[in-house]
Amino acid sequence: MAEVTGLRNNALPYPIYGVPFGIVFPYFDADGDLVSAATTPDSEVSLNGDTFADCTNEATEIATTSGMWYLLLTAAEVTADVIAIISKSATSGMKTTPIVLYPRKLVTIRSGTSAGGAAGYITLDASASAVDDYYNGMVCIATIDGNVEARVISDYTGSNQQAAVVPNWNVVPDADDTFIIKLPEGVQINQANATHVNSTSQTAGDLAAMITTVDGVVDDILVDTGTTLEVDLDAIIAAVITNAAGTDIAADIIAVKADTAAILTDTGTTLEADLDAIIAAVITNAAGVDIAADIIAIKAETATILADTNELQTDDYPTSIAAVKADTAAILTDTGTTLDAALAVVDANVDAILVDTGTTLDAALAVVDANVDSILVDTAVIGAAGAGLTAIPWNAAWDAEVESEANDALVANNLDHVALTATGIPAIPAGTYIDQMMDDGTAVYDRATDSLQALRDNLATAAALDVVDNFLDTEVAAILAAVDTEVGDILTDTGTTIPAQISALNNLSAAQVNAEVVDALNVDTYAEPGQGAPAVTASLAAKIGYMYKAWRNKKTQTATERKLYADDGTTVDQKATDSDDTTTFTKGELGTGP
């Protein structure tokens, strides 16, 4: 059987943040049995508690009908601190499988573009470590032609930057693929244990000779600095402390630069190379081989160096420090005669400012303070969110203003012509409610004929009342005639149809009735009574059904219980409690089963 390439690509011991990851899990039913061939699998993922969404890939069963399934998560689906997964299907009775992952955030040691590779290794960039086994045990995440594969580095060769991986790549890396190397938890970066420096073999014995050489160079430097640089430095310190700024600091600095250049030249040709050799020897020699001899030699040489530097510790520095203290005292004296005076001037200016603000600002502040007090009183009355504005007393002075505003609003909308004024009455705008009440839109309202008074006067005349009376007589007579015609038609229809139908219903023969009864008894079928206690009052059909069921179906009898079964022979539909006291055998009333 063939392996699953996608699952093999990212078979890591644990999920890594931002790296594709494959998981394997079972599908269970309610009894805890594995579910195989589940229909319509549905896997969803939630990142950091976000809403569940469909996974890019779907759960796939491991062949064949195993009940074990795998799911391939993409890099984006593993880019979260907490990953919740649910996998379910449409198979009846199957339970949802929950999975929770906590991806590890590993330190990135290196990233770059590969220089090529083969099935079993990848060639890192040319600037990768030259130390063998440097990346051993680390995880290499390579994007090869768009396909992300994660592998553990099993061996690393520093001379050609080749990192062997397990298992082999599915796709061979080439020169344009990228990689990231991460340091797993518990894996340490290997320390170098070089045996050569610049192709020269190193031993512990070389260290003592190198330290002796260094000691001689240091002695030469101390002689040089003791006769030249130290004096210059003392002069500079004195100048910095005692001389005014800009007087001769520049000359002192120039002298320091010249002496420093001479020291750098000396150390560049002797000390630097020797120190490099010492560092190389300390790094390259194996632990426990000859470190003890090296340390003894270093202690001896250190004692010599301390003796040589005793001049700096005991002779010159105390004198220099004493000079610094004296110079510092002088500086304090100088600042006391200059800085204090400046401070006095500042103090006088501040006093003047205070005087000015006292005669002007205080008065303004007093006005502001009074205004603020008034505002605080007002705002206290208003209250929070205007709570104090709910009980404002009415001011009689507002009457005229409110009346004026209300009157202006009435005039602006021509409402003053309703009862206030009879001059300049404008035309009623067409379509308004008043316009629709005054005319029907086909004629202009005429006060002489259309007003309420005119209508009253016109209707109150005998001629007008006769017109109304005649109109009512004519209309009522027409309505009654129409109703009479309709009633006649209805009577005619019912007289020729409905009575005849009623008469036909009374013509059932005895033979027809007998046929229906025979059909109900001999042709129609009835289901047997089901489970339940027989009713006290039941139909004849139900009673006959119980009698037939008791005669036909399975029955059991014990010393205390009688059971009547359904047609299936296993379900107890009715049962009763029986008893026998050796004198009387009592059969109990049937009740419901089981």
C-alpha positions as CSV (number, residue, x, y, z in Angstrom):
1,M,0.0,0.0,0.0
2,A,1.2,3.5,-0.8
3,E,1.9,6.0,2.0
4,V,0.1,9.4,2.1
5,T,2.6,11.9,0.8
6,G,0.9,14.9,2.3
7,L,0.8,13.4,5.8
8,R,4.5,12.3,5.5
9,N,5.5,15.9,4.4
10,N,4.8,17.4,7.9
11,A,5.1,14.4,10.3
12,L,6.4,16.5,13.1
13,P,6.4,15.4,16.8
14,Y,4.3,18.4,17.7
15,P,2.6,21.4,15.8
16,I,4.9,24.4,15.1
17,Y,3.4,27.9,14.7
18,G,3.0,28.7,11.0
19,V,4.1,25.2,9.8
20,P,1.7,22.7,8.0
21,F,0.8,19.8,10.3
22,G,-0.9,16.5,9.8
23,I,-3.1,14.9,12.5
24,V,-4.5,11.4,12.8
25,F,-7.7,10.6,14.8
26,P,-10.6,8.0,15.0
27,Y,-14.3,8.3,14.3
28,F,-16.4,6.8,17.0
29,D,-20.1,5.9,17.3
30,A,-22.2,6.1,20.5
31,D,-20.9,2.7,21.6
32,G,-17.2,3.7,21.2
33,D,-16.8,1.6,18.1
34,L,-14.7,2.9,15.1
35,V,-16.8,4.3,12.2
36,S,-15.5,3.5,8.8
37,A,-16.7,4.7,5.4
38,A,-18.4,7.7,7.0
39,T,-20.5,9.7,4.6
40,T,-19.8,13.4,3.8
41,P,-17.0,14.2,6.3
42,D,-17.0,17.8,7.5
43,S,-14.0,19.2,9.3
44,E,-13.9,22.8,10.7
45,V,-11.2,24.8,12.4
46,S,-11.2,27.7,14.9
47,L,-8.1,29.9,15.4
48,N,-7.7,31.6,18.8
49,G,-11.4,31.2,19.5
50,D,-12.7,32.7,16.2
51,T,-15.8,31.3,14.5
52,F,-15.4,27.8,13.1
53,A,-14.8,27.6,9.4
54,D,-14.3,24.8,6.9
55,C,-10.8,23.4,6.7
56,T,-8.9,23.7,3.4
57,N,-8.5,20.0,3.3
58,E,-11.1,17.4,4.4
59,A,-10.7,14.3,6.7
60,T,-9.7,11.2,4.8
61,E,-10.0,7.6,6.0
62,I,-6.8,5.6,6.1
63,A,-7.3,2.6,3.9
64,T,-9.1,0.3,4.1
65,T,-12.3,0.9,6.2
66,S,-10.1,1.4,9.2
67,G,-12.1,4.0,11.1
68,M,-8.9,6.0,11.5
69,W,-8.8,9.3,9.6
70,Y,-6.2,12.0,8.9
71,L,-6.5,15.7,8.2
72,L,-3.8,18.0,6.6
73,L,-3.8,21.5,8.1
74,T,-2.2,24.3,6.0
75,A,0.3,26.8,7.3
76,A,-2.4,29.4,7.7
77,E,-4.5,27.0,9.8
78,V,-1.6,26.5,12.2
79,T,-0.8,30.2,12.5
80,A,-2.5,30.6,15.9
81,D,-1.8,30.1,19.6
82,V,-4.8,27.8,20.2
83,I,-6.4,25.7,17.4
84,A,-9.8,24.0,17.9
85,I,-10.9,21.4,15.4
86,I,-14.1,19.4,15.1
87,S,-14.6,16.6,12.5
88,K,-18.0,15.1,11.9
89,S,-20.0,13.4,9.2
90,A,-23.6,12.7,8.0
91,T,-23.4,9.0,9.2
92,S,-26.2,8.3,11.6
93,G,-25.1,7.7,15.2
94,M,-21.5,9.0,14.7
95,K,-20.1,11.3,17.3
96,T,-18.2,14.5,16.5
97,T,-14.4,14.2,17.1
98,P,-12.9,17.3,18.9
99,I,-9.2,18.1,18.7
100,V,-7.3,20.9,20.4
101,L,-3.7,21.9,19.3
102,Y,-1.2,24.4,20.9
103,P,1.5,25.1,18.3
104,R,5.0,25.7,19.6
105,K,6.7,29.0,18.8
106,L,10.2,28.1,18.0
107,V,13.2,30.4,17.6
108,T,14.3,30.9,14.0
109,I,18.0,30.2,13.7
110,R,18.4,30.8,10.0
111,S,16.4,31.5,6.8
112,G,17.4,32.0,3.2
113,T,17.4,30.6,-0.3
114,S,18.8,27.2,-0.9
115,A,21.7,26.5,-3.2
116,G,20.1,23.2,-4.4
117,G,19.8,19.7,-2.9
118,A,18.9,16.1,-3.4
119,A,16.3,13.7,-2.1
120,G,18.1,13.3,1.2
121,Y,19.5,16.8,1.8
122,I,19.2,20.5,1.2
123,T,22.2,22.8,0.5
124,L,21.9,26.0,2.6
125,D,23.1,29.4,1.4
126,A,26.9,29.9,1.2
127,S,27.0,32.0,4.4
128,A,25.5,29.3,6.6
129,S,27.6,27.9,9.5
130,A,30.9,26.2,8.5
131,V,30.8,24.1,11.7
132,D,29.9,20.4,11.3
133,D,26.7,19.2,13.0
134,Y,25.8,22.9,13.8
135,Y,22.1,22.4,12.8
136,N,21.7,18.8,13.9
137,G,18.3,18.1,15.5
138,M,16.8,21.3,14.2
139,V,13.6,21.5,12.0
140,C,14.1,22.7,8.4
141,I,10.9,24.1,6.8
142,A,11.4,24.3,3.0
143,T,9.1,25.8,0.4
144,I,9.9,23.7,-2.7
145,D,8.1,24.8,-5.9
146,G,5.2,26.1,-3.7
147,N,4.9,22.9,-1.7
148,V,5.8,23.3,2.1
149,E,7.7,20.3,3.6
150,A,9.1,20.1,7.1
151,R,11.9,17.8,8.0
152,V,14.3,17.2,10.9
153,I,18.0,17.7,10.1
154,S,19.9,14.5,11.0
155,D,23.4,15.6,10.0
156,Y,25.1,18.8,8.8
157,T,28.4,19.2,6.9
158,G,29.8,22.7,7.3
159,S,32.3,22.5,4.4
160,N,29.5,22.3,1.8
161,Q,26.5,23.6,3.8
162,Q,24.6,20.3,3.2
163,A,21.9,19.5,5.7
164,A,20.7,15.8,5.6
165,V,17.0,15.4,6.5
166,V,14.8,12.5,7.6
167,P,12.7,11.4,5.9
168,N,13.7,12.3,2.3
169,W,12.1,15.2,0.5
170,N,9.1,14.4,-1.7
171,V,10.3,17.1,-4.1
172,V,14.0,17.7,-4.6
173,P,15.0,21.3,-3.6
174,D,16.7,23.5,-6.2
175,A,18.5,26.8,-6.2
176,D,15.4,29.0,-6.0
177,D,13.6,27.4,-3.1
178,T,13.5,29.0,0.3
179,F,14.0,27.5,3.8
180,I,13.7,28.4,7.5
181,I,15.6,26.5,10.3
182,K,14.0,26.5,13.7
183,L,15.4,25.4,17.0
184,P,13.2,22.8,18.7
185,E,12.7,22.7,22.5
186,G,15.5,20.8,24.2
187,V,17.9,21.1,21.3
188,Q,21.1,23.1,21.9
189,I,23.3,24.7,19.4
190,N,26.5,22.8,19.1
191,Q,29.6,24.6,20.3
192,A,32.6,24.6,18.0
193,N,35.6,22.5,18.9
194,A,38.1,23.5,16.1
195,T,41.5,21.8,16.0
196,H,43.0,24.3,13.5
197,V,43.2,28.1,13.2
198,N,43.9,29.3,9.7
199,S,44.8,25.7,8.7
200,T,47.4,25.6,11.6
201,S,47.0,22.8,14.1
202,Q,46.7,24.0,17.7
203,T,47.7,22.3,20.9
204,A,47.5,23.3,24.6
205,G,51.2,23.8,24.7
206,D,51.0,26.7,22.3
207,L,48.9,28.7,24.8
208,A,51.7,29.2,27.4
209,A,54.1,30.5,24.7
210,M,51.4,32.8,23.3
211,I,50.7,34.2,26.8
212,T,54.4,34.8,27.4
213,T,54.6,36.7,24.1
214,V,51.6,38.7,25.0
215,D,53.1,39.6,28.4
216,G,56.2,40.9,26.6
217,V,54.1,43.0,24.3
218,V,52.1,44.4,27.3
219,D,55.4,45.3,29.0
220,D,56.4,47.2,25.9
221,I,53.0,49.0,25.8
222,L,53.2,49.9,29.5
223,V,56.7,51.4,29.0
224,D,55.4,53.4,26.1
225,T,52.2,54.6,27.7
226,G,54.0,55.2,31.0
227,T,56.5,57.6,29.4
228,T,54.2,59.3,26.9
229,L,50.5,58.6,27.1
230,E,50.1,58.7,30.8
231,V,51.8,62.1,31.1
232,D,49.6,63.4,28.4
233,L,46.5,62.0,30.0
234,D,47.4,63.6,33.3
235,A,47.8,66.9,31.5
236,I,44.4,66.5,29.8
237,I,42.7,65.6,33.1
238,A,44.2,68.7,34.7
239,A,43.2,70.8,31.7
240,V,39.7,69.5,31.7
241,I,39.2,70.1,35.3
242,T,41.1,73.4,35.8
243,N,41.1,75.1,32.5
244,A,38.2,77.1,31.1
245,A,36.3,75.5,28.2
246,G,38.0,76.0,24.8
247,T,41.4,77.1,26.2
248,D,43.6,74.2,25.4
249,I,41.4,71.1,25.2
250,A,41.8,71.0,21.5
251,A,45.6,70.7,21.8
252,D,45.2,68.0,24.4
253,I,42.9,66.0,22.2
254,I,45.3,66.2,19.3
255,A,48.1,64.8,21.5
256,V,45.8,62.0,22.7
257,K,45.0,61.1,19.1
258,A,48.6,60.9,18.1
259,D,49.5,58.7,21.1
260,T,46.5,56.5,20.5
261,A,47.5,56.0,16.9
262,A,51.0,54.9,18.0
263,I,49.4,52.4,20.4
264,L,47.0,51.0,17.8
265,T,50.0,50.5,15.5
266,D,51.8,48.5,18.2
267,T,48.8,46.4,19.1
268,G,47.9,45.8,15.5
269,T,51.3,44.2,14.7
270,T,51.8,42.2,17.9
271,L,49.1,42.1,20.5
272,E,46.1,41.5,18.2
273,A,47.6,38.5,16.4
274,D,48.7,37.0,19.7
275,L,45.3,37.4,21.2
276,D,43.7,35.8,18.2
277,A,46.0,32.8,18.7
278,I,45.1,32.6,22.4
279,I,41.4,32.7,21.6
280,A,41.8,30.0,19.0
281,A,43.7,27.8,21.3
282,V,41.2,28.1,24.1
283,I,38.3,27.4,21.8
284,T,39.9,24.5,19.8
285,N,41.4,22.4,22.6
286,A,39.2,19.6,23.9
287,A,37.8,20.0,27.5
288,G,39.9,18.2,30.1
289,V,42.8,17.5,27.8
290,D,45.2,20.2,28.7
291,I,43.1,23.1,30.1
292,A,44.6,22.6,33.6
293,A,48.1,23.3,32.2
294,D,46.8,26.3,30.3
295,I,45.1,27.7,33.5
296,I,48.4,27.2,35.5
297,A,50.3,29.0,32.8
298,I,47.7,31.8,32.7
299,K,47.9,32.2,36.5
300,A,51.7,32.6,36.4
301,E,51.6,35.0,33.6
302,T,48.8,37.0,35.3
303,A,50.9,37.3,38.4
304,T,53.7,38.7,36.2
305,I,51.3,41.2,34.5
306,L,50.0,42.3,37.9
307,A,53.5,43.0,39.1
308,D,54.2,44.9,35.9
309,T,51.0,47.0,36.3
310,N,51.8,47.7,40.0
311,E,53.2,51.1,38.9
312,L,49.8,52.1,37.6
313,Q,48.0,50.8,40.8
314,T,50.3,52.3,43.5
315,D,52.4,55.1,42.1
316,D,50.6,57.3,39.6
317,Y,46.9,56.8,40.2
318,P,46.8,57.9,43.8
319,T,48.7,61.1,42.9
320,S,46.4,61.7,40.0
321,I,43.3,61.1,42.1
322,A,44.6,63.6,44.7
323,A,45.2,66.1,41.9
324,V,41.6,65.5,40.6
325,K,40.2,66.2,44.1
326,A,42.2,69.4,44.3
327,D,41.1,70.5,40.8
328,T,37.5,69.7,41.7
329,A,37.7,71.9,44.7
330,A,39.0,74.7,42.5
331,I,36.1,74.1,40.0
332,L,33.6,74.4,42.9
333,T,35.3,77.6,44.0
334,D,35.0,78.9,40.4
335,T,31.4,78.0,40.0
336,G,30.6,79.5,43.4
337,T,31.8,82.9,42.2
338,T,30.1,82.8,38.8
339,L,27.2,80.5,38.9
340,D,25.9,82.0,42.2
341,A,26.0,85.4,40.7
342,A,24.0,84.2,37.7
343,L,21.5,82.6,40.0
344,A,21.2,85.8,41.9
345,V,20.4,87.7,38.7
346,V,17.8,85.0,37.8
347,D,16.3,85.3,41.3
348,A,16.0,89.1,40.9
349,N,14.3,88.7,37.6
350,V,11.9,86.2,39.1
351,D,11.1,88.6,41.9
352,A,10.4,91.3,39.4
353,I,8.1,89.0,37.4
354,L,6.3,88.1,40.6
355,V,5.8,91.8,41.4
356,D,4.4,92.4,37.9
357,T,2.0,89.4,38.1
358,G,1.0,90.4,41.5
359,T,-0.2,93.8,40.4
360,T,-1.9,92.6,37.2
361,L,-2.5,88.9,37.1
362,D,-4.0,88.6,40.6
363,A,-6.7,91.1,39.7
364,A,-7.6,89.2,36.5
365,L,-7.6,86.0,38.5
366,A,-9.9,87.5,41.0
367,V,-12.4,88.4,38.3
368,V,-12.1,84.9,36.8
369,D,-12.6,83.3,40.2
370,A,-15.7,85.3,40.7
371,N,-17.1,84.3,37.3
372,V,-16.2,80.7,38.0
373,D,-18.1,80.9,41.3
374,S,-21.2,82.2,39.5
375,I,-20.9,79.5,36.8
376,L,-20.7,76.8,39.5
377,V,-23.8,78.2,41.2
378,D,-25.7,78.2,37.9
379,T,-24.6,74.7,36.9
380,A,-25.6,73.4,40.3
381,V,-29.1,74.7,39.6
382,I,-29.1,73.1,36.1
383,G,-27.9,69.8,37.6
384,A,-26.5,66.8,35.8
385,A,-27.8,66.3,32.3
386,G,-30.3,69.2,32.8
387,A,-32.1,67.5,35.7
388,G,-32.7,70.9,37.4
389,L,-34.5,72.3,34.4
390,T,-37.7,70.3,35.0
391,A,-39.3,72.6,37.5
392,I,-38.5,76.1,36.0
393,P,-41.1,78.7,37.3
394,W,-43.0,80.6,34.6
395,N,-41.9,84.2,34.2
396,A,-44.8,86.6,33.3
397,A,-42.4,88.6,31.2
398,W,-42.3,85.6,28.8
399,D,-46.1,85.9,28.0
400,A,-45.8,88.6,25.3
401,E,-42.8,86.9,23.7
402,V,-44.5,83.5,23.5
403,E,-47.7,85.1,22.2
404,S,-45.8,87.0,19.5
405,E,-44.0,83.9,18.3
406,A,-47.2,81.9,18.2
407,N,-49.0,84.7,16.3
408,D,-46.2,84.8,13.8
409,A,-46.5,81.1,13.2
410,L,-50.3,81.4,12.6
411,V,-49.8,84.3,10.2
412,A,-47.0,82.5,8.3
413,N,-49.3,79.5,7.7
414,N,-52.5,81.6,7.0
415,L,-54.2,80.2,10.0
416,D,-55.1,83.7,11.3
417,H,-57.9,83.8,8.7
418,V,-59.8,81.1,10.5
419,A,-61.1,83.5,13.2
420,L,-58.7,86.4,13.7
421,T,-59.0,88.5,10.5
422,A,-61.3,88.9,7.5
423,T,-59.0,91.0,5.3
424,G,-56.6,89.7,2.6
425,I,-58.0,86.1,2.7
426,P,-55.9,84.1,0.4
427,A,-57.2,81.3,-1.9
428,I,-57.3,77.8,-0.3
429,P,-54.4,75.7,-1.7
430,A,-55.9,73.0,-4.0
431,G,-56.0,69.5,-2.5
432,T,-55.9,70.5,1.1
433,Y,-58.5,69.1,3.5
434,I,-60.4,72.4,3.7
435,D,-60.3,72.7,-0.1
436,Q,-61.8,69.2,-0.5
437,M,-64.6,70.0,2.1
438,M,-65.5,73.2,0.3
439,D,-65.9,71.9,-3.3
440,D,-65.5,68.7,-5.4
441,G,-62.8,70.2,-7.6
442,T,-65.0,70.9,-10.6
443,A,-66.5,74.2,-9.4
444,V,-65.4,77.2,-7.3
445,Y,-66.9,77.5,-3.8
446,D,-69.7,80.1,-3.7
447,R,-70.6,81.4,-0.3
448,A,-74.1,82.4,-1.4
449,T,-75.1,78.9,-2.4
450,D,-72.5,76.6,-0.8
451,S,-72.3,77.8,2.8
452,L,-74.0,75.9,5.6
453,Q,-76.6,78.7,6.0
454,A,-77.4,78.6,2.3
455,L,-77.8,74.8,2.4
456,R,-80.1,75.1,5.4
457,D,-82.2,77.7,3.8
458,N,-82.6,75.8,0.6
459,L,-83.4,72.4,2.3
460,A,-86.0,74.0,4.6
461,T,-88.4,74.9,1.8
462,A,-91.5,72.8,0.9
463,A,-90.3,72.4,-2.7
464,A,-87.0,71.0,-1.5
465,L,-88.7,68.6,0.9
466,D,-91.0,67.4,-1.9
467,V,-88.0,66.7,-4.1
468,V,-86.5,64.6,-1.4
469,D,-89.7,62.7,-0.6
470,N,-90.3,61.9,-4.3
471,F,-86.7,60.7,-4.6
472,L,-87.0,58.4,-1.7
473,D,-90.4,57.0,-2.9
474,T,-89.0,56.2,-6.3
475,E,-85.8,54.6,-5.1
476,V,-87.5,52.5,-2.4
477,A,-90.1,51.2,-4.8
478,A,-87.4,50.2,-7.3
479,I,-85.5,48.4,-4.5
480,L,-88.5,46.5,-3.3
481,A,-89.4,45.4,-6.9
482,A,-85.9,44.1,-7.4
483,V,-86.0,42.2,-4.1
484,D,-89.4,40.7,-5.0
485,T,-88.1,39.4,-8.3
486,E,-85.0,37.8,-6.7
487,V,-87.1,36.1,-4.0
488,G,-89.4,34.7,-6.6
489,D,-86.5,33.2,-8.6
490,I,-85.1,31.7,-5.4
491,L,-88.4,30.1,-4.5
492,T,-88.8,28.7,-8.0
493,D,-85.3,27.2,-7.9
494,T,-85.7,25.6,-4.5
495,G,-89.2,24.3,-5.3
496,T,-88.0,22.3,-8.3
497,T,-84.7,21.0,-6.8
498,I,-84.2,20.9,-3.0
499,P,-87.6,19.2,-2.1
500,A,-87.0,16.6,-4.8
501,Q,-83.6,15.8,-3.4
502,I,-85.0,15.4,0.1
503,S,-87.7,13.1,-1.2
504,A,-85.1,10.9,-2.9
505,L,-83.2,10.4,0.3
506,N,-86.3,8.8,1.8
507,N,-86.4,6.1,-0.9
508,L,-83.6,3.7,0.5
509,S,-84.8,0.1,0.1
510,A,-84.4,-2.7,2.7
511,A,-82.2,-4.5,0.3
512,Q,-79.8,-1.6,0.1
513,V,-79.6,-1.3,3.9
514,N,-79.1,-5.1,4.2
515,A,-76.3,-5.0,1.6
516,E,-74.4,-2.3,3.5
517,V,-74.7,-4.2,6.8
518,V,-73.4,-7.4,5.2
519,D,-70.6,-5.5,3.7
520,A,-69.6,-4.0,7.1
521,L,-69.7,-7.4,8.7
522,N,-68.3,-9.6,6.0
523,V,-66.0,-7.4,3.8
524,D,-64.6,-4.6,6.0
525,T,-61.6,-5.5,8.2
526,Y,-60.6,-4.1,11.6
527,A,-57.2,-4.0,13.3
528,E,-56.9,-5.8,16.6
529,P,-57.0,-3.6,19.7
530,G,-53.6,-2.3,20.7
531,Q,-51.7,-2.1,24.0
532,G,-53.8,-0.5,26.7
533,A,-56.4,-1.1,29.3
534,P,-59.8,-2.0,27.7
535,A,-62.3,0.8,28.2
536,V,-65.4,0.4,30.4
537,T,-67.6,1.9,27.7
538,A,-66.4,0.8,24.2
539,S,-67.9,0.3,20.8
540,L,-69.3,-3.0,19.7
541,A,-66.5,-3.3,17.2
542,A,-63.9,-2.8,20.0
543,K,-65.5,-5.4,22.2
544,I,-65.7,-8.0,19.4
545,G,-62.0,-7.2,18.6
546,Y,-60.9,-7.9,22.2
547,M,-62.9,-11.2,22.2
548,Y,-61.2,-12.3,18.9
549,K,-57.8,-11.2,20.2
550,A,-58.2,-13.2,23.4
551,W,-59.3,-16.3,21.4
552,R,-56.5,-16.0,18.8
553,N,-53.3,-14.5,20.3
554,K,-50.7,-15.9,22.6
555,K,-51.5,-16.0,26.3
556,T,-49.5,-16.9,29.4
557,Q,-50.7,-17.8,32.9
558,T,-48.7,-18.0,36.1
559,A,-49.9,-18.4,39.6
560,T,-50.3,-14.7,40.0
561,E,-50.3,-13.1,36.5
562,R,-52.1,-13.5,33.2
563,K,-50.8,-11.9,30.0
564,L,-52.3,-11.3,26.5
565,Y,-49.7,-10.7,23.7
566,A,-49.8,-8.7,20.5
567,D,-49.7,-10.4,17.2
568,D,-45.9,-10.4,17.3
569,G,-46.0,-12.8,20.2
570,T,-43.4,-10.8,22.3
571,T,-45.2,-7.6,23.2
572,V,-47.5,-7.8,26.2
573,D,-50.6,-5.6,25.4
574,Q,-52.8,-6.5,28.4
575,K,-52.2,-8.2,31.7
576,A,-54.0,-9.0,34.9
577,T,-53.2,-10.1,38.4
578,D,-54.8,-13.4,39.4
579,S,-55.0,-15.0,42.9
580,D,-56.1,-18.3,44.5
581,D,-56.6,-18.6,48.3
582,T,-57.4,-22.4,47.8
583,T,-61.1,-21.6,48.2
584,T,-61.7,-19.0,45.5
585,F,-59.8,-18.4,42.2
586,T,-60.0,-14.7,41.3
587,K,-59.2,-13.5,37.8
588,G,-58.2,-9.8,37.9
589,E,-59.4,-7.1,35.5
590,L,-57.2,-6.7,32.4
591,G,-55.0,-3.6,32.4
592,T,-52.4,-2.4,30.1
593,G,-49.1,-4.1,29.4
594,P,-46.3,-4.7,29.3
